């Protein structure tokens, strides 16, 4: 998901998106460790998605101060 799309989401939706993406990353890591993950580039994409969401959450929290 791109940053402009994420900026349009509400705070609760961002928090939920971060939780879901972290869970998806965990499952992908388990599959990778067991040799079941075919698309290993997915790990990188998920890490970047988590970073994007975390950055936007941090920006919003700083803007509230």
Secondary structure as UniProt FT lines:
FT   HELIX           3..7
FT   HELIX           11..34
FT   HELIX           41..64
//
